Amino acid sequence: MKKNLALVALIAVPLLAGCGGSTTSSAPAADGSAAPAAAAAAEPKAAEPTVGTPFTADMGQGNVAKITIVSAQFVDAVSTNQFAPPAKNGKYLQLDVLWETEKGTTSSNPMYFDAKDAEGRKADLSIAGDGIIGSSPVAVGDKNRGFVNFDVAPGPIKVSITNPILQPVASLTVAP
């Protein structure tokens, strides 16, 4: 019983510690300049990544991935295997992904990708396919390239990428 209580405490205390509120002042600083919060609010939001253009993703703990969705297309099949299942929603969205590491060590993983259709319905990730991107560590200077496939009806698709603890780090809209 004491072990279970200690385990719960080990998990709950850090989670609750992060729930505290913080306050910021929007009053001008002593030198008359605007507060940092106001300056941050005025900064333009970073542009959404696009297909064919590399973008960086903070994967946590100082590790930074450089990800390129080289291409995105709808295909009828993702495998030449005769026993591969057909798409339930009409087509597969096939993303050709190039994963590099800019800083530290990151891991490419098809499970870090998520897709939703225009109505917000989550697409099914297909792990049965030819050339799927490997789930493996990628050191600085190394590259990993492969496909990430989703069973989804054709149309504009919102693709999200998460870090190893499943926090969103990037998203883009693809409309092949």
N, C-alpha and C positions, 0 to 999 in steps of 0.2 A: 504494500500500500504506500509506504514511504517513497519507494522508487518511482511509482506512478505520479505521486504528488510532486516529487522533485523534477520529473520530466516535464510535467505540465508547467511548472514554474519556470523552467529553463526556456520553454517556448513562449510562454505568455508575457514574461517580463520584457524581453526586447521588443515584442510587438506593441505592447502598451506604451513603452517608453517613446516610441515613434509617433504616438497619437497625440502628444501634447501640442497645444496651440502655440503660435508665435505671433508677436505683434511687430508691426513696422510703423514707423512714423512717416507721414507724407509731408511733414513740415519742412521748410527749407533748412538746410544745414547752416551752421554758424557762419560760414563764409558767404552765405547768400545763394549758394548753388542749390539746385534741386536735389531731392533725396535720391539715393540709388534706386529705390523702387520705381520712382517716376521715370528715371532714365531707362530702366529695363523695360518698362511698359511701352516706351516710345520706339524701341528697337523693332525693326521689321522682322516678321516671322520668316524663318528659313523656308526656301522654296521646297515643295514636295519633290522627292526624287522622281526621275523619269526612266523609262526603258532605254537602255543603251548608255546611260550616264552613270559613272561610278559615284557612290555616296558612302559616307562613313557612318558607322553605328557603334556607339559606346556599349560594349558588352559587359561592363562592370569590372571592378577591381583593376582599373587602369588598362584594360585590354580594349583595343579598337580594331574593328573589322572594316575592310573596304569591300563593299558588295556591289556587283554590277548585275542587273537583270539584262543580260545580253540581248535576249529576245523573248517575246511572249506571243504565243499563237494558240489557236484552237485546233485540236487534232482529233481524229476519230478514234485512234488507238495509241497507247503509250508503250506497247510491247509487240514484238513479232511472234511471241509465244501464242500458239493456238488456243491455249487454255486461259489466257488473260481475260479478265472480265471486261465486257463492253461498258461504256459510260452509261450510267443510269439517267443522267440529265442531258443526254444528247451529245456532248463533247467533253474533251479534257482540255483544260487550260494548261499548257506546257510552258513553264518558265525555264529558260536556259540561264543558269546562275553561275557567276564567277565569284568565288569567295577568296579574299586575300586578307592578310593581317598586317596592319600598319604599326601596331604597338602591342607588345606582350605576346600572348598566345590566345587565339580564339579557336572555336570549334565550329565547323560547318555542320549543319544538321537540317534535314528536310522538315523536322518537327518544329523548327523555329519559324516556319512560314505558316500563315493563315490566310484564308481568302473568303470574301463575302461578296454576294451578288448585289445588284443595284437595290434590291429590296431588303438587304441586310441579312439574308439567309447565309449561314455558314456553309462553305463548300467542303466536300469530303476530300481529304488528302489521300492520294493514291500512292502507296509504297510499292505496288507491283508495277514495274515498268523498266524499260531498258535505259541504262545510263543515269540512274538516280544519283544525285549528289551524295557523296559518302558522308557518314557521320564520323568525323575524325578531327583531331587537333590540327591546326594550321599555324605554323610558326611564321615569324616575320620573314618575308622573302618567298614563302611558299604560296602555292595556289591550289585551289580545289575547284573543279568545274563539273557540273552535272545538271540534271533536270529535277525540277520540283513540279509535280502534276496534281491538278485538282479536277475532280469530277463536278462540273458546274455547267449550267446553261450559258450559251454565248451571250455576251453583252459586256458592259463595263464592270470590272471586278476590282474591288479594293483589296490589295495585298498588304499584309502586315508582317513585320519581322520582329521577333522577340529575342531577348537575351536568354542565357541558360536558366534564369529563374522566372522566365515567362513574362517579363515586363516588356511592353512595347518599346522598340528603339527606332523604328522607321516604318513608314507606310507610303504606298504609292497606288495610283489608280492606273490600271491597264485596260486598254480597249483595243484589242487586236483586230 
